Amino acid sequence: MSEVSQRLRQRLEGSGNGPWAGIVAPVEVGAGQPELLAWAQARGWRPTRAAPVHGTRGWVWWPRYRSEVQAWAAGAGHAAKVLILSGDELLLDAGEWAAALGDSDWGRVTFAQSSGWPAALDPVRGLAGRAAGDWAAHPQLQAALAPLLPDVEQDNYAQLARTPLVTPPVQALLGVDGAALATLADGGWLWPAPGGWRVPALLRRLLVPALDVTLSAQVAAALSSAGHVGEALDALREAQLWEAYLDLLAQESRVGTGADALREALHPVPPHWREQPAGLYLAGLLARASRDPERAGALYTRALPGLSSATRPLALNARGVVRALQGQPDSALEDFAEAAQTGGLIGGEAEHNRATLLIQLGRHAEAEVALAHAVAAFRGAGDLRREVRSLETLGNLQFGRGLLQEAQGPYIQVLHLLAQAPPQDTALTHINLAETYALLGETAQARAELQRAQVDILAADDLSGWATRIHALLFLQAGQPTEARRLLEGIGEANPTLHAEAALLLARACRELGDVEAAGRALNAARSLGLRAALEEALQGMAPLDEVVEASRREDARLELATALLYRAAPTDLTAALDLIHTHGYRPLLDSPAAHHLLGVLRDDADRALLPLRLQVLGPLRLSHAGRTWGAGDLPARKSAALLVALALSGRSLPREQLAERFWPDAKNPLASLQTAIYHLRSTFGVNLVSSARGRLTLAFAVHSDLRELQVALKTRDPERLAELLGRAGVPAVLTDLAAELGEEAEYASRLIHDALQVHAEVQPPQSLARRDALRALISADPLHLEARAQLADWHMHQGDPESAQQERWRLESLQAELEPLTREGGET
């Protein structure tokens, strides 16, 4: 007699004497019930064939019917913990089967047909060394298994034994009614299986020694159409319908199936059938899986003329892959194009493979079309995984071509399709999308995508490194190369691609910091990136830009081309670079040191709109334009600077005479002084910043000021933006360099800052540290803000710090005492 498997024994025993009040053995025939009862009885458990009384303990019940178990379980309640076993839980695995037989070869041969069915173990052990060939038909085995056959519905059971899987369509095909099936299932003669029921394989051999090939073909077709391909192949193999078997196997197999699985599937096929077209194609798959592409290609070519219409596209696609590997791109593209005409999944695969090859050949526009066709094919076939793969490839292709706005579409579609997927499945797509936003200068959207990636909760180091790289890029674009360098130097070398990408950004950061030696070292680690590394080498002055320009045109790399043209700065280069920036939105290039070259080729208002004047008045005065920055001390004269800031903050045109009298009231000719200031500004900035018409002055370029941003953030009560703008200035002071000239503007800005500080304090969570810091900043800017002091005292009290709260109360009361006479005097007045 066989024994209970080690796996099941561990579950039965649990910890100590086991947690179970009782154990219900499986109903399925031949599931090792006698062995289970013997094991339990040896440990003092009471075996029974009758349903146990609820609340009792220490029993093992072997029920006769499935319905009996269901009825008993419905009335069991939750008073005791009972283990109800299924037949599959008592099956032996391949290792246990071989170990029980003590012969690895015999165990391997017999396990394939027995599937570890416990009832067959002892008879099979008795046949060891005696049975040869078709051992499952040996009389001794059949005699041992005969008692397991049902004593009811025998004819129907024999009919059901004609199929590896009983599904409703197959049941109807075999002429078995529902009542008969229910009886056989209830008595355990049918085992539950995914999609239906099954008769143990060795009982099937006992009941049906010879199959009806016509009926077997119909059964296989019904199983295949319902998606039970493995069982359909079993049905065809058992009936020795080799042509149909090979055709279905060819349609379902891929190189990714693996050499071992392909070899096992082909093993029972007679030599004659292996030489038929479908057999040759499968042999080609096996050769390819065994890393013999040359042999695989020859087999595909031999197979193609005789393949069925369903299998031919598969072979064409497979041969196309081999031809691409062998450096025959034209022939490979022809194969892919013909295979794609079939549509569906295989058509989508062929289009995707065709696109991959076209990308390698630099035929990017054709590749985009092929990927769009692949996406449509996979979507129509309902294959989400492949649709996502082709969308990602399309997004990456468009990103590589510098079509950043276009690349966002596929990435967003992927995120929509994977909306219910776990974060790790979408993190990299969020990061890719963040990079498109960053390279378009859309910083807020880039940061939002990085936050959506949830990298901080994911364990993958690579994901963290990719996200860190985008953060570094944002620092570079914000003019903070030191911060970018710090982040990039913390990215490890475990992932070669990530290391190279980080090294390329690090080279840029070091170049902008003037660290030539470090920039060169970083560039050497990024050489594998090809054109982009060549561009960085040229920007470091180590190679001519001419070669980069030509290579960018050949590779259709538009962002690299725009960058190279901008830095080469020939007149025609600048016009072309400006057009590329207009078309593709490469706004960060307009903040690069080379952007001032564009001032000489601006054609109209649309061009000028690309180069706004950026004004910072929160903290030290700073003016930025076309990639260059000036402080108050860099401007030609205080009043020239004041004139420019006044025009910038006004947001409209102002009368010439009014400005002249305001800034040069004591001059003999104020208008002449005004004109001189305008001339000085032009000399400094290299372009006419101020235009004059009908006696009014206005700025020729749009203005982006932090004061205007503060207005917007105050209106929307945006806590993050308020914190960023107010934090930049510390305890904000404005226009201190031009306080005498711009008193009105400074007073307005101070009032705005005061309001912003108050709103910023209001929007913080009541008990947060951010609330405390915001109140302190408000009090620092307005020491007489009594309400803020009272709120700060309350904050300390809620934090369990009465001492600090009392100190704030004393300060508040002291201020109130000082202000009371003034308040009373003001009231009397």
Summary of the structure (lengths in Angstrom):
residues: 829
radius of gyration: 40.0
end to end distance: 112.3
largest distance: 127.7
contacts: 2654
relative contact order: 0.03
helix: 67%
strand: 6%
